[in-house]
């Protein structure tokens, strides 16, 4: 559950710059799993919310970098996400339209939805 976490703020002297914004380190520790994410956040305003804030619900600052430690068969590896660009753009309406010839089905069993189910 991503909502059950605590944030341990890092050293404010350890400043990084992402998207031209000053970023500070913190750890996010999830109570249920004990998983820890290392984040870098900014206190400066952005034009929109960072998509990485999804991983730290209720966090009052914008998260611009997130590093996850994953455990594999022979050790640990790191996955790092960093916001590289944020833009407000209009998308064409046809991107969200369903073609008239599309077949609509309801209550489809999972095994009929494809190989990933």
N, C-alpha and C positions, 0 to 999 in steps of 0.2 A: 504494500500500500504506500504510494508515494506521498500521501498526506502525513504520514507518521514519521517525521524526521526531526533532527535538530541540526542547527548550523553552528559550526565552530569557526569563528573568524580568525584569519591569519594575521600576520604582521603587516600593519599598514605602511611600513617602509618598503615592502616588497611590491612595488608598483610595476605593472606591465601596461603596454598600450595595445589596444585592439580597436579597430575602426576609428582610430584617432581619439579614443576615450581612455582615461586612466582606469585601470582595472586592478582590483584587490583580490587576494586569495582567500578562500574559505574551504572547509570540508563540510559535506552534507552526509550525515550518518543516518541511515534508515533503521528504525527500531526493530522491525520484524526480522529483517534478514541480516542486519549488521553490515550491509554493503556500504561502502564509502565512495562518494564522488568527490573529486577535487574540482572546484569551480573557480572562475575568475569573473568578478562582477564589477559593474560600474555604478557609481552614484549619480552620474551625469544623465540628463534626459535623452531619450531617443525618440524618433518619430513614431515608432511602433514597438510593440512588445517583442522581445527576443523569443524565438521558438524554443530555446533551451530552458526557458522558465517553466516549461511543462514539467521538467524533472524536479523542480523545487517549488511546489505549490505554496502560494502565500508569501513567498520571499519578496521583500519590498524593493529590491534592486534588480537591474537587468543583468542576466547571466549571459556572458559573451563567450565563455569557454567552459567545457565540461570534459573531465577525464575520468574514465571508468577503468578500474582494475578488474580484469576478468581472469578467472582461474581455468587453466586448461589441463590436459593430461600430464604434461611435463613441467608445469610451472605457471607463471603468471604472464599476462600480456596486457598492454594498455591500449585503450581506444580513446581517442581524443577528438572532440567535436569543437570547432571554433567558427563563430559567425564571421564570414568573409565579406558579406555585402548584404545590406538591407535596403529594399526599395519598395515604394508604394506604386503599384501598377494596376491598370485596369486590364481585365482579361476578357477576351471575346465571349459573348453570350453562348455561341455555338459550342464552346468547350464544355458547357454544362447541360446541353440539350440531349435528350434520348432520341435516337433515330426512330422514325415512324414505323419502320419494319422490324424493330426489336421485339422479341417475344418476352412478355412479362409473365412470370410465374410466381406464385405465392406458396409459402410453407414447403419449400423444396428440402428434401432430406440432405443432410450434410454430405453423404457419400456421393451425391449427384452434382455437387458444386465444383468438383475438380480434384486434382491430385493433392492439393495442399490441405485438404480437410480430411 
